[in-house]
């Protein structure tokens, strides 16, 4: 039987800090629409960038979504992401 949805866990942060802005946030991926986990993570990254003051940053701080990194995990217990942006601090490490 083909899966119709997936649950992923996404971490969002800035490459210059080891403290993430949002860590392993559970997100729903509707596979029937053709949306990929990477697209969902990028959408969440944009939402964080657009509302950065709601995530502990000073009002007026501006980040382009591409300034932030994302890492995608299959499970909240996983320590190695199965996908990540090129600016992820863990990108240097090979999977």
C-alpha positions in Angstrom: 0.0 0.0 0.0 1.3 3.4 -1.0 1.6 6.0 1.8 -0.5 9.1 1.4 1.3 11.3 3.9 4.5 11.5 6.0 5.6 13.2 9.2 9.0 14.9 9.3 10.9 16.8 11.9 12.5 20.0 10.8 15.2 22.1 12.5 15.7 25.7 11.4 18.6 27.9 12.4 21.3 30.4 11.4 24.6 28.9 10.2 26.7 31.1 12.5 25.0 29.7 15.7 24.9 26.2 17.1 21.6 27.0 18.9 18.7 26.4 16.5 15.8 28.8 16.1 13.4 25.9 16.0 14.4 22.3 16.7 12.7 19.2 15.3 9.3 20.7 14.7 6.9 18.1 13.5 5.4 18.8 10.1 2.9 17.0 7.9 3.8 16.2 4.3 0.8 15.4 2.0 2.4 13.0 -0.5 -0.8 12.9 -2.6 -0.2 16.6 -3.7 3.4 15.8 -4.9 4.9 18.1 -2.3 8.3 16.9 -1.1 9.7 17.0 2.5 12.2 19.6 1.2 9.5 21.8 -0.1 7.7 21.6 3.3 10.9 22.4 5.1 11.6 25.4 2.8 8.0 26.7 3.4 8.5 26.4 7.2 11.9 28.1 6.9 10.2 31.0 5.0 7.5 31.3 7.7 10.2 31.5 10.4 12.2 34.1 8.4 9.0 36.2 7.8 8.2 36.1 11.5 11.6 36.0 13.1 10.5 38.2 16.0 8.2 35.4 17.1 11.3 33.1 17.5 13.4 35.1 19.9 14.9 37.7 17.6 14.6 41.4 18.0 11.8 43.1 16.1 13.3 44.5 12.9 15.8 41.7 12.4 15.6 40.6 8.8 16.6 37.3 7.4 16.0 36.1 3.8 14.8 32.5 4.0 18.0 31.4 2.3 20.0 32.9 5.2 18.5 30.2 7.4 19.3 26.6 7.2 17.0 23.6 7.5 17.6 20.0 8.4 15.0 17.2 8.0 14.8 14.1 10.2 12.6 11.0 9.9 12.2 10.8 13.6 12.6 13.1 16.6 15.3 10.7 18.0 17.4 10.9 14.8 20.7 12.8 15.1 21.6 12.8 11.4 19.3 14.5 9.0 18.2 12.8 5.8 18.1 16.1 4.0 19.5 19.6 4.7 20.2 22.9 3.0 23.6 23.7 1.7 24.2 26.2 4.5 23.5 23.7 7.3 26.4 23.6 9.8 26.2 19.8 9.4 26.6 20.0 5.7 30.3 19.6 6.1 29.7 16.2 7.5 29.1 13.5 5.0 26.0 11.4 5.5 
